[in-house]
Amino acid sequence: DTKIYTNIYTIDLPKGLTYADVIEDLSVSNNVTKLRLINV
């Protein structure tokens, strides 16, 4: 039986850091199976 947890975060990016940079860094983690980005 596998449990799936969902966490939602709001982040403020410092100048010069892009969403693509953040997603790229997070996507290499073994504990992350899916990333979704919502820009509002």
CHARMM internal coordinates of N, CA and C (Angstrom, degrees):
IC EDIT
DIST 1 N 1 CA 1.4590
DIST 1 CA 1 C 1.5312
ANGL 1 N 1 CA 1 C 108.52
DIST 1 C 2 N 1.3188
ANGL 1 CA 1 C 2 N 117.16
DIHE 1 N 1 CA 1 C 2 N 121.64
DIST 2 N 2 CA 1.4567
ANGL 1 C 2 N 2 CA 122.19
DIHE 1 CA 1 C 2 N 2 CA -177.64
DIST 2 CA 2 C 1.5179
ANGL 2 N 2 CA 2 C 110.21
DIHE 1 C 2 N 2 CA 2 C -106.06
DIST 2 C 3 N 1.3140
ANGL 2 CA 2 C 3 N 116.20
DIHE 2 N 2 CA 2 C 3 N 133.10
DIST 3 N 3 CA 1.4623
ANGL 2 C 3 N 3 CA 121.01
DIHE 2 CA 2 C 3 N 3 CA 176.42
DIST 3 CA 3 C 1.5140
ANGL 3 N 3 CA 3 C 109.06
DIHE 2 C 3 N 3 CA 3 C -100.23
DIST 3 C 4 N 1.3125
ANGL 3 CA 3 C 4 N 115.79
DIHE 3 N 3 CA 3 C 4 N 138.51
DIST 4 N 4 CA 1.4611
ANGL 3 C 4 N 4 CA 121.61
DIHE 3 CA 3 C 4 N 4 CA 177.94
DIST 4 CA 4 C 1.5234
ANGL 4 N 4 CA 4 C 107.99
DIHE 3 C 4 N 4 CA 4 C -117.90
DIST 4 C 5 N 1.3074
ANGL 4 CA 4 C 5 N 115.82
DIHE 4 N 4 CA 4 C 5 N 128.57
DIST 5 N 5 CA 1.4525
ANGL 4 C 5 N 5 CA 121.84
DIHE 4 CA 4 C 5 N 5 CA -179.98
DIST 5 CA 5 C 1.5184
ANGL 5 N 5 CA 5 C 109.17
DIHE 4 C 5 N 5 CA 5 C -111.50
DIST 5 C 6 N 1.3123
ANGL 5 CA 5 C 6 N 116.07
DIHE 5 N 5 CA 5 C 6 N 141.67
DIST 6 N 6 CA 1.4594
ANGL 5 C 6 N 6 CA 121.58
DIHE 5 CA 5 C 6 N 6 CA 178.00
DIST 6 CA 6 C 1.5166
ANGL 6 N 6 CA 6 C 108.52
DIHE 5 C 6 N 6 CA 6 C -117.92
DIST 6 C 7 N 1.3039
ANGL 6 CA 6 C 7 N 116.05
DIHE 6 N 6 CA 6 C 7 N 129.51
DIST 7 N 7 CA 1.4590
ANGL 6 C 7 N 7 CA 121.94
DIHE 6 CA 6 C 7 N 7 CA 175.48
DIST 7 CA 7 C 1.5155
ANGL 7 N 7 CA 7 C 108.33
DIHE 6 C 7 N 7 CA 7 C -123.66
DIST 7 C 8 N 1.3026
ANGL 7 CA 7 C 8 N 116.07
DIHE 7 N 7 CA 7 C 8 N 136.74
DIST 8 N 8 CA 1.4603
ANGL 7 C 8 N 8 CA 121.89
DIHE 7 CA 7 C 8 N 8 CA 178.29
DIST 8 CA 8 C 1.5204
ANGL 8 N 8 CA 8 C 107.64
DIHE 7 C 8 N 8 CA 8 C -117.01
DIST 8 C 9 N 1.3201
ANGL 8 CA 8 C 9 N 115.50
DIHE 8 N 8 CA 8 C 9 N 130.18
DIST 9 N 9 CA 1.4536
ANGL 8 C 9 N 9 CA 121.18
DIHE 8 CA 8 C 9 N 9 CA -177.91
DIST 9 CA 9 C 1.5165
ANGL 9 N 9 CA 9 C 110.10
DIHE 8 C 9 N 9 CA 9 C -125.88
DIST 9 C 10 N 1.3084
ANGL 9 CA 9 C 10 N 115.84
DIHE 9 N 9 CA 9 C 10 N 146.51
DIST 10 N 10 CA 1.4591
ANGL 9 C 10 N 10 CA 122.78
DIHE 9 CA 9 C 10 N 10 CA 169.85
DIST 10 CA 10 C 1.5193
ANGL 10 N 10 CA 10 C 106.43
DIHE 9 C 10 N 10 CA 10 C -109.53
DIST 10 C 11 N 1.3236
ANGL 10 CA 10 C 11 N 116.07
DIHE 10 N 10 CA 10 C 11 N 125.88
DIST 11 N 11 CA 1.4615
ANGL 10 C 11 N 11 CA 119.04
DIHE 10 CA 10 C 11 N 11 CA -178.41
DIST 11 CA 11 C 1.5223
ANGL 11 N 11 CA 11 C 110.26
DIHE 10 C 11 N 11 CA 11 C -124.62
DIST 11 C 12 N 1.3012
ANGL 11 CA 11 C 12 N 115.37
DIHE 11 N 11 CA 11 C 12 N 145.45
DIST 12 N 12 CA 1.4614
ANGL 11 C 12 N 12 CA 123.05
DIHE 11 CA 11 C 12 N 12 CA 172.25
DIST 12 CA 12 C 1.5197
ANGL 12 N 12 CA 12 C 106.31
DIHE 11 C 12 N 12 CA 12 C -109.55
DIST 12 C 13 N 1.3119
ANGL 12 CA 12 C 13 N 115.77
DIHE 12 N 12 CA 12 C 13 N 118.84
DIST 13 N 13 CA 1.4591
ANGL 12 C 13 N 13 CA 120.05
DIHE 12 CA 12 C 13 N 13 CA -176.34
DIST 13 CA 13 C 1.5198
ANGL 13 N 13 CA 13 C 111.39
DIHE 12 C 13 N 13 CA 13 C -84.61
DIST 13 C 14 N 1.3274
ANGL 13 CA 13 C 14 N 116.61
DIHE 13 N 13 CA 13 C 14 N 136.37
DIST 14 N 14 CA 1.4572
ANGL 13 C 14 N 14 CA 119.19
DIHE 13 CA 13 C 14 N 14 CA 174.06
DIST 14 CA 14 C 1.5289
ANGL 14 N 14 CA 14 C 110.07
DIHE 13 C 14 N 14 CA 14 C -69.46
DIST 14 C 15 N 1.2972
ANGL 14 CA 14 C 15 N 115.51
DIHE 14 N 14 CA 14 C 15 N 159.38
DIST 15 N 15 CA 1.4644
ANGL 14 C 15 N 15 CA 121.10
DIHE 14 CA 14 C 15 N 15 CA 179.53
DIST 15 CA 15 C 1.5296
ANGL 15 N 15 CA 15 C 110.01
DIHE 14 C 15 N 15 CA 15 C -56.46
DIST 15 C 16 N 1.3199
ANGL 15 CA 15 C 16 N 116.29
DIHE 15 N 15 CA 15 C 16 N 132.69
DIST 16 N 16 CA 1.4551
ANGL 15 C 16 N 16 CA 121.23
DIHE 15 CA 15 C 16 N 16 CA 178.06
DIST 16 CA 16 C 1.5189
ANGL 16 N 16 CA 16 C 114.62
DIHE 15 C 16 N 16 CA 16 C 92.99
DIST 16 C 17 N 1.3383
ANGL 16 CA 16 C 17 N 118.52
DIHE 16 N 16 CA 16 C 17 N -11.80
DIST 17 N 17 CA 1.4629
ANGL 16 C 17 N 17 CA 121.76
DIHE 16 CA 16 C 17 N 17 CA 178.44
DIST 17 CA 17 C 1.5214
ANGL 17 N 17 CA 17 C 108.30
DIHE 16 C 17 N 17 CA 17 C -101.92
DIST 17 C 18 N 1.3266
ANGL 17 CA 17 C 18 N 116.83
DIHE 17 N 17 CA 17 C 18 N 129.75
DIST 18 N 18 CA 1.4618
ANGL 17 C 18 N 18 CA 120.68
DIHE 17 CA 17 C 18 N 18 CA -177.83
DIST 18 CA 18 C 1.5265
ANGL 18 N 18 CA 18 C 110.59
DIHE 17 C 18 N 18 CA 18 C -103.54
DIST 18 C 19 N 1.3323
ANGL 18 CA 18 C 19 N 115.18
DIHE 18 N 18 CA 18 C 19 N 163.03
DIST 19 N 19 CA 1.4606
ANGL 18 C 19 N 19 CA 119.90
DIHE 18 CA 18 C 19 N 19 CA 175.25
DIST 19 CA 19 C 1.5254
ANGL 19 N 19 CA 19 C 110.22
DIHE 18 C 19 N 19 CA 19 C -59.63
DIST 19 C 20 N 1.3258
ANGL 19 CA 19 C 20 N 116.97
DIHE 19 N 19 CA 19 C 20 N -37.99
DIST 20 N 20 CA 1.4663
ANGL 19 C 20 N 20 CA 121.16
DIHE 19 CA 19 C 20 N 20 CA 179.36
DIST 20 CA 20 C 1.5240
ANGL 20 N 20 CA 20 C 110.82
DIHE 19 C 20 N 20 CA 20 C -59.87
DIST 20 C 21 N 1.3251
ANGL 20 CA 20 C 21 N 117.81
DIHE 20 N 20 CA 20 C 21 N -39.54
DIST 21 N 21 CA 1.4694
ANGL 20 C 21 N 21 CA 121.51
DIHE 20 CA 20 C 21 N 21 CA 177.82
DIST 21 CA 21 C 1.5274
ANGL 21 N 21 CA 21 C 110.77
DIHE 20 C 21 N 21 CA 21 C -62.12
DIST 21 C 22 N 1.3167
ANGL 21 CA 21 C 22 N 116.38
DIHE 21 N 21 CA 21 C 22 N -43.76
DIST 22 N 22 CA 1.4671
ANGL 21 C 22 N 22 CA 121.06
DIHE 21 CA 21 C 22 N 22 CA -178.92
DIST 22 CA 22 C 1.5249
ANGL 22 N 22 CA 22 C 110.33
DIHE 21 C 22 N 22 CA 22 C -65.48
DIST 22 C 23 N 1.3347
ANGL 22 CA 22 C 23 N 117.07
DIHE 22 N 22 CA 22 C 23 N -47.33
DIST 23 N 23 CA 1.4623
ANGL 22 C 23 N 23 CA 121.19
DIHE 22 CA 22 C 23 N 23 CA -179.50
DIST 23 CA 23 C 1.5253
ANGL 23 N 23 CA 23 C 110.80
DIHE 22 C 23 N 23 CA 23 C -62.46
DIST 23 C 24 N 1.3114
ANGL 23 CA 23 C 24 N 116.70
DIHE 23 N 23 CA 23 C 24 N -41.05
DIST 24 N 24 CA 1.4693
ANGL 23 C 24 N 24 CA 120.36
DIHE 23 CA 23 C 24 N 24 CA 179.28
DIST 24 CA 24 C 1.5216
ANGL 24 N 24 CA 24 C 110.92
DIHE 23 C 24 N 24 CA 24 C -61.43
DIST 24 C 25 N 1.3178
ANGL 24 CA 24 C 25 N 117.14
DIHE 24 N 24 CA 24 C 25 N -44.06
DIST 25 N 25 CA 1.4657
ANGL 24 C 25 N 25 CA 120.75
DIHE 24 CA 24 C 25 N 25 CA 179.86
DIST 25 CA 25 C 1.5309
ANGL 25 N 25 CA 25 C 111.58
DIHE 24 C 25 N 25 CA 25 C -65.80
DIST 25 C 26 N 1.3318
ANGL 25 CA 25 C 26 N 117.05
DIHE 25 N 25 CA 25 C 26 N -42.00
DIST 26 N 26 CA 1.4640
ANGL 25 C 26 N 26 CA 120.41
DIHE 25 CA 25 C 26 N 26 CA -179.09
DIST 26 CA 26 C 1.5259
ANGL 26 N 26 CA 26 C 112.37
DIHE 25 C 26 N 26 CA 26 C -70.25
DIST 26 C 27 N 1.3160
ANGL 26 CA 26 C 27 N 116.84
DIHE 26 N 26 CA 26 C 27 N -33.27
DIST 27 N 27 CA 1.4636
ANGL 26 C 27 N 27 CA 120.53
DIHE 26 CA 26 C 27 N 27 CA -174.20
DIST 27 CA 27 C 1.5285
ANGL 27 N 27 CA 27 C 113.49
DIHE 26 C 27 N 27 CA 27 C -68.79
DIST 27 C 28 N 1.3115
ANGL 27 CA 27 C 28 N 118.67
DIHE 27 N 27 CA 27 C 28 N -17.35
DIST 28 N 28 CA 1.4653
ANGL 27 C 28 N 28 CA 120.43
DIHE 27 CA 27 C 28 N 28 CA 179.27
DIST 28 CA 28 C 1.5293
ANGL 28 N 28 CA 28 C 112.76
DIHE 27 C 28 N 28 CA 28 C -84.06
DIST 28 C 29 N 1.3263
ANGL 28 CA 28 C 29 N 117.28
DIHE 28 N 28 CA 28 C 29 N -6.77
DIST 29 N 29 CA 1.4601
ANGL 28 C 29 N 29 CA 121.05
DIHE 28 CA 28 C 29 N 29 CA 179.64
DIST 29 CA 29 C 1.5268
ANGL 29 N 29 CA 29 C 110.67
DIHE 28 C 29 N 29 CA 29 C -72.63
DIST 29 C 30 N 1.3256
ANGL 29 CA 29 C 30 N 116.89
DIHE 29 N 29 CA 29 C 30 N 135.99
DIST 30 N 30 CA 1.4670
ANGL 29 C 30 N 30 CA 121.55
DIHE 29 CA 29 C 30 N 30 CA 177.29
DIST 30 CA 30 C 1.5205
ANGL 30 N 30 CA 30 C 112.22
DIHE 29 C 30 N 30 CA 30 C -68.40
DIST 30 C 31 N 1.3312
ANGL 30 CA 30 C 31 N 117.78
DIHE 30 N 30 CA 30 C 31 N -21.78
DIST 31 N 31 CA 1.4597
ANGL 30 C 31 N 31 CA 121.50
DIHE 30 CA 30 C 31 N 31 CA -177.18
DIST 31 CA 31 C 1.5243
ANGL 31 N 31 CA 31 C 113.14
DIHE 30 C 31 N 31 CA 31 C -88.81
DIST 31 C 32 N 1.3092
ANGL 31 CA 31 C 32 N 117.48
DIHE 31 N 31 CA 31 C 32 N -5.00
DIST 32 N 32 CA 1.4642
ANGL 31 C 32 N 32 CA 121.49
DIHE 31 CA 31 C 32 N 32 CA -179.48
DIST 32 CA 32 C 1.5204
ANGL 32 N 32 CA 32 C 108.28
DIHE 31 C 32 N 32 CA 32 C -104.54
DIST 32 C 33 N 1.3449
ANGL 32 CA 32 C 33 N 116.23
DIHE 32 N 32 CA 32 C 33 N 120.92
DIST 33 N 33 CA 1.4637
ANGL 32 C 33 N 33 CA 119.77
DIHE 32 CA 32 C 33 N 33 CA -179.06
DIST 33 CA 33 C 1.5172
ANGL 33 N 33 CA 33 C 112.67
DIHE 32 C 33 N 33 CA 33 C -103.22
DIST 33 C 34 N 1.3275
ANGL 33 CA 33 C 34 N 117.32
DIHE 33 N 33 CA 33 C 34 N -23.82
DIST 34 N 34 CA 1.4592
ANGL 33 C 34 N 34 CA 120.36
DIHE 33 CA 33 C 34 N 34 CA -179.66
DIST 34 CA 34 C 1.5209
ANGL 34 N 34 CA 34 C 108.95
DIHE 33 C 34 N 34 CA 34 C -151.82
DIST 34 C 35 N 1.3127
ANGL 34 CA 34 C 35 N 115.71
DIHE 34 N 34 CA 34 C 35 N 139.38
DIST 35 N 35 CA 1.4608
ANGL 34 C 35 N 35 CA 121.75
DIHE 34 CA 34 C 35 N 35 CA 175.36
DIST 35 CA 35 C 1.5160
ANGL 35 N 35 CA 35 C 108.45
DIHE 34 C 35 N 35 CA 35 C -124.31
DIST 35 C 36 N 1.3209
ANGL 35 CA 35 C 36 N 116.03
DIHE 35 N 35 CA 35 C 36 N 135.86
DIST 36 N 36 CA 1.4570
ANGL 35 C 36 N 36 CA 120.74
DIHE 35 CA 35 C 36 N 36 CA 173.65
DIST 36 CA 36 C 1.5133
ANGL 36 N 36 CA 36 C 107.75
DIHE 35 C 36 N 36 CA 36 C -129.64
DIST 36 C 37 N 1.2893
ANGL 36 CA 36 C 37 N 115.53
DIHE 36 N 36 CA 36 C 37 N 138.66
DIST 37 N 37 CA 1.4570
ANGL 36 C 37 N 37 CA 121.81
DIHE 36 CA 36 C 37 N 37 CA -179.15
DIST 37 CA 37 C 1.5160
ANGL 37 N 37 CA 37 C 108.71
DIHE 36 C 37 N 37 CA 37 C -116.84
DIST 37 C 38 N 1.3131
ANGL 37 CA 37 C 38 N 115.68
DIHE 37 N 37 CA 37 C 38 N 126.06
DIST 38 N 38 CA 1.4616
ANGL 37 C 38 N 38 CA 121.31
DIHE 37 CA 37 C 38 N 38 CA 175.70
DIST 38 CA 38 C 1.5135
ANGL 38 N 38 CA 38 C 106.76
DIHE 37 C 38 N 38 CA 38 C -122.45
DIST 38 C 39 N 1.2992
ANGL 38 CA 38 C 39 N 116.56
DIHE 38 N 38 CA 38 C 39 N 120.69
DIST 39 N 39 CA 1.4582
ANGL 38 C 39 N 39 CA 122.17
DIHE 38 CA 38 C 39 N 39 CA -179.72
DIST 39 CA 39 C 1.5203
ANGL 39 N 39 CA 39 C 108.44
DIHE 38 C 39 N 39 CA 39 C -104.76
DIST 39 C 40 N 1.3302
ANGL 39 CA 39 C 40 N 116.55
DIHE 39 N 39 CA 39 C 40 N 116.07
DIST 40 N 40 CA 1.4712
ANGL 39 C 40 N 40 CA 120.56
DIHE 39 CA 39 C 40 N 40 CA 179.40
DIST 40 CA 40 C 1.4977
ANGL 40 N 40 CA 40 C 110.87
DIHE 39 C 40 N 40 CA 40 C -118.52
END
COOR INIT
IC SEED 1 N 1 CA 1 C
IC BUILD
